Amino acid sequence: MMTRMSTERARVAAHLILGPREEPFLAALLESLAPVADCAIVNDNAGDPSPHAAILEDSAFARRGALHLDRAPFTGFAAARNRCLVLHAALDAGAWVAFVDADEVHGPAAVRIAANLARVPRAIDCVDGYTWHFFASFDYYTSIERRMAFFRFRPDLRWEGDVHERLIGTGGRIALPYVYGHYGHTLEPRRHAEKGRHYSSLGAPGAVLRADQLDDFDVAAYFAPEYPRLLRFRGRHPVCARATIAALRPRLAAVHALTEQMVRAQPTSVKLRNRVRAANYALRWRGRALDPRALALLRGGAEPAGSNHILTEPAP
């Protein structure tokens, strides 16, 4: 059973890192977080002027005086996130942290989760959800992966790793039957290739395109390892993401049409295998509803009308 730690809502601070590139989903992310987090602590290492300034200043966090901006050159993802931890402590920003990236958007269930964080037993430090990893389309995803959504703040926590950073010093974890969207790989192929080069420069393994190849490369060949993994999305995008998706569809139409073409050309064996994969992913995250502690964190709390306790995806 879920322990009743407090009848009061725990304060939550969202920690976010921003780099020099445009982030089309930043406004949607901030909108989705507005009822979730009491404040936002943002490490913006984009330089001056920042391409994110207008979006940040127009956010609900800025309007209510709850945006705390840290400006520092980028030296690695762990260093940037550790700066957020230091600022969190200096601000006494709350007992919990919402761990977010600029290319993901939460659903309304996150409001309930945040409202119930004070009830999480002391032995649990991390509350995880799951993310749809959309790829080269808003209609296909490669996987549904477990992802840390909230963690309990302590002054002794630290991040390690210049890339694919890890939080050190946490205790137990719990995963909830909650899925939200990750859209970083839905944008232009060049952006994807540039990100690969950046991660490689920080020590991530894998082959990358050369700088002189970025302006003209075979997208179908470049994404060939990913196309056989694509699964048809039959769910609903988070409400806060829908306007951004609608605005981006014309800009990305050619790339997304290529994705549709490559998926339709898949052999029957691949399509059958992917049906099994989709069912396994759905079983994995939906199965968390069997844990009464997890389900308790999705109950109650104020939220937009029409939302569900579990952000659902119809069966494939």
Stockholm file with secondary structure:
# STOCKHOLM 1.0

chainA/1-316         MMTRMSTERARVAAHLILGPREEPFLAALLESLAPVADCAIVNDNAGDPSPHAAILEDSAFARRGALHLDRAPFTGFAAARNRCLVLHAALDAGAWVAFVDADEVHGPAAVRIAANLARVPRAIDCVDGYTWHFFASFDYYTSIERRMAFFRFRPDLRWEGDVHERLIGTGGRIALPYVYGHYGHTLEPRRHAEKGRHYSSLGAPGAVLRADQLDDFDVAAYFAPEYPRLLRFRGRHPVCARATIAALRPRLAAVHALTEQMVRAQPTSVKLRNRVRAANYALRWRGRALDPRALALLRGGAEPAGSNHILTEPAP
#=GR chainA/1-316 SS CCCCCCSSCCCEEEEEEECSSCCTTHHHHHHHHTTTCSEEEEEECSCSSCTTHHHHHTSHHHHTTCEEEECCCCCCHHHHHHHHHHHHHHHTCCSEEEECCTTEECCTHHHHHHHTGGGSCTTEEEEEEEEEEEESSSSEEEEEEEEEEEEECCTTCEEECSSSCEEESCCEEEEEEEEEEEEEESSCHHHHHHHHHHHHHTTCCSCCCCGGGTTSCCHHHHTTTTGGGCEECCSCCCGGGHHHHHHHTTTTHHHHHHHHHHHHTSCHHHHHHHHHHHHHHHHHHHGGGGSHHHHHTTSCSCCCTTCCSSCCCCCC
#=GC SS_cons         CCCCCCSSCCCEEEEEEECSSCCTTHHHHHHHHTTTCSEEEEEECSCSSCTTHHHHHTSHHHHTTCEEEECCCCCCHHHHHHHHHHHHHHHTCCSEEEECCTTEECCTHHHHHHHTGGGSCTTEEEEEEEEEEEESSSSEEEEEEEEEEEEECCTTCEEECSSSCEEESCCEEEEEEEEEEEEEESSCHHHHHHHHHHHHHTTCCSCCCCGGGTTSCCHHHHTTTTGGGCEECCSCCCGGGHHHHHHHTTTTHHHHHHHHHHHHTSCHHHHHHHHHHHHHHHHHHHGGGGSHHHHHTTSCSCCCTTCCSSCCCCCC
//
